[in-house]
Amino acid sequence: MFHEKIKALRISKRLTLRDFCHQLGLDPSNWSKVERGVNPPPGDLALLERIASFFALQGEEKLSLLDAAALDRREIPADLAKEPEFMKTLPAFFRAARGHEFSEDQMKAFIEEVKQLHAPDRF
């Protein structure tokens, strides 16, 4: 996921891997492994922010890149992990992902909790 996104961004700017790494102060050998999905994405949020800024990513595009990095590291995105309300919804998500059925009331409650997480006044 992340490796595909970041490589596509780099190529869209017509940058070689070495040029990209030189401009961001990254090691080309290690970054090549990231782009091929051999190594996980960096966990350093400051570096990820710098990369997003380099590509002029904002809003949803930036969040999508940061989320892809976290998911490829098999982590919950840091901003969501800090939200107690989000963390409360995870057991319901895990049950659904494992194929356990929700009752209609449980599904409605889960949907309402997710809607509350995405309410405009939360951010």
Number of C-alpha atoms within 10 A of each C-alpha: 14 23 23 13 14 20 18 13 14 17 12 10 11 11 13 13 18 16 14 20 17 12 9 13 10 15 13 16 11 12 21 17 14 19 21 13 15 12 15 19 23 16 13 8 13 10 13 17 16 13 18 19 12 13 15 10 16 12 7 9 12 18 15 15 22 22 20 21 25 20 16 17 16 10 13 15 16 12 9 13 12 11 11 9 14 15 12 12 16 12 10 16 13 11 12 13 10 9 9 11 11 13 9 9 9 12 14 12 14 18 13 12 15 14 11 14 17 11 9 8 7 7 6
